[in-house]
């Protein structure tokens, strides 16, 4: 995420990173107002804009059935995540110790894990493909590449802990 939640990966309804000239084109050439473009980028883009659904499970099921709009949406999301992982790997001089999938689609989509990790060096596809049906896919010690994990989130617990910290500090 960048300055706002709009930056980064495409989400259920948010665009993620796009060419800034798209905004200019929509305003100058297509006659959209700034508020209309904001509405499009925040609420009618991402998985929703590509497939008509912001629900990742619906998109994944459509992908598995070969429905073109869902295939496109799922592949765009996986491609975007691969780009981010590749970029971070390059910045870290290919010294990535672990790739962690978490939250919603990250926790619950072995299909996404495979699409993201296959052939993405230095992530070991062997590590992932042998463990893609289980929650903890920590991998075998003898394989090359970083470990690939799926970590369950507990956002409510994290929020409660932060609230307790704040209350103790007052």
C-alpha positions, 0 to 999 in steps of 0.5 A: 500500500502506498499513500492510500489503499488504492496503490499496490495490488488490485483488490476486490473493488480498488484498481491497485497500481495503474498508469496515471495517464488513465486518470487524465484520459478519463477526465480530459477525453472521456468527460468524467469528473474527478469524483467520478474517477475516484468512484471508479478507482475505489469502488468499481475497479480491481476484481469487480471491474474485471469480472463483475464480482469483488468476491475472490471466492466467486472469481476463483470458482469462475476461473476454475470453470474457465469463465473468461472474465474470471480467468482474466481477473484472477490472472491479473491479480496473480500477475500483480502479486508475482510482480511485487514478489519479484521486485522485492526479491530483486531489491533484497538481492534474491535473499528472500527467506520466506513468502507468507500468504495471509488474509482472505484469499491469501489464506484460502486459495491454493490455486493462487499460491500455485499461480504466484509461486510457479516458476517465480525464482527464487521461490521453490515451486517444488516446495509449494506444489508438494504442500498446496492443500494444507494450511502450513506449507512450510516446505522441506529443508532439503529444497532450494528457495525460500519457505512458503507459508500460509498464516491464518490471521486474527485481526480481531485479536490484533485490534484488541491487543492494540486497544489494551496497549492504548488503554494502559498508556493512558 
